[in-house]
C-alpha cells in the first residue's frame, strides 16, 4: 500500500498506482545509492549493498517503512505515523547496518531502529587489522 495515497500496492516500478509522481519505494527493490528517510524520525540512510536477486525487502525505521529522500517532507507528520517504542533504540551517524545481503549507511541519526521484516539490523562489525610484527 502506498504510504501517501493509501491506494493499492505499488506498481512493479515502485511508483504509486494513483500518482505517477509518487516516489514511494515500498515494494521496489533497493539498489546501491538509493537514499531513504524515515517517516517517524530524522534517520536517513544510503543503500551501500543490495541483494543481487530481486527480493521484496521493506526497510523500516521506528516500525514504519522508509521512503525516498525526495518524498514529501510533511508526509509522515500528518499521516498519523508514530515511532514504535519497541523500535526506538536509535541509529548512529556514520555506522553501517547489515541484513543478509543488504547493507545501509546511516547519513543522519535518529530515534528509530532499522529493521527488515521485524528483524532489527545489527551494526556491521569492523574487520580486524593484520598484526604488524
N, C-alpha and C positions, 0 to 999 in steps of 0.2 A: 504494500500500500504506500502511496506517495505521502511523505510527511507534510507536504504543503497543501495538497488539494484533497487528500483522503479518498481518491478515486482509484480503484483497481490497482493491480500490480504494475510496476514499471515495465515498459516495453523491453525487448531484448537489447536495445541500445542503451538502456539505463535512463532514458528520458520518460517523463511522466506521460501517460496516455492522454491526459486532458489539456496539457500545456506544452507546446513544442519548445518553449524556452526554459522549462523547468530543469534545474541542474542537480536534482536529487540523484545520489549514487547508490541508494539501496537497491539491491538486485543486480547491480552492474559489477562485472569483475574488476577487481582492483589491479592497477598497473603501477609499475615503478614510476615515481614522480607525481602521482596523484596527491593532491593536497586536500585534507579533510579537516573539519572542525566539529566540535561538539555543539549540540543544541541546548545543553543544560549547564555548561560551564565554559571557561576560557580555553580549554585544551584545543590545540591544533597539532596535527601530525602530517608527515610526508611518508608515503609508502616507499621504502627502500628496496624491498624484495617482495615479489608477489608470487603466488603459486603458478607454475608453468602451465598446468592444465586448467581449463576453465572450471572453476568451482564457484558456487554461490556463497560467498563469505560476506557476512554482515558484521562489520566492525562497529562496536558500540563503545560509548563513553558515558559513564554515570548511569548505565542501564538503558540508554536511548541510542538508536542508530546515528552514526556520524553522517554529515552531509558535506558536499563540496564546499571548499573555502569561498567560492564565488556566490554561493547561495544567499538568499535574502538574509540580511543581518538580523532582522527582527522576527524571523520565523519561529524560533524557539521560545521567545519571551511571551508571546501572546497565545500560543497554542496549548498551553497547559502542561508542557513538558517540565517535569521536576526531577531533580537529582535523587536517585535511589540511594538511601542511606547505606545499604549493603555494598554499593559500588562507588563509595565516596572516599577511597584511600588516597586519591590524587595521582597525578602524573608528574614526572620530574623533567625539567627542561634539559635537552641535550642527551637524554637517555634513549636507548633503543629497546623496544619491546618485541618479543617474538611469539609466534604461534605456528607450529609446524613449518611451512614454507613461507609464511608471512612475516615480514619484519618492517616495523614502522619506527620513525624517529620523531620524538616529541620536539616541536619547534616553539610551543608556547604552553607553559604549565597550567594546570587547572585542578579543580577539586575532584573530578570524576576519574574512575579507574577504567582502563581499556579492557575490553573483553570481546570474545568471539563465541557466539552460541552459549553464553552464560559462563564460559570459562575465562577467568581473569588471565591477562597476558603478563608473563613474568618479565623482569628485566633481563636483557641479554648479558651474560657473564663475559667479563674481559678475558681475552686469551693471555695465558701466562707467557712472559718473555723468556727466551732461552737464557740459560745461565752463562755468564761470561767469566770463565776461569782464567 
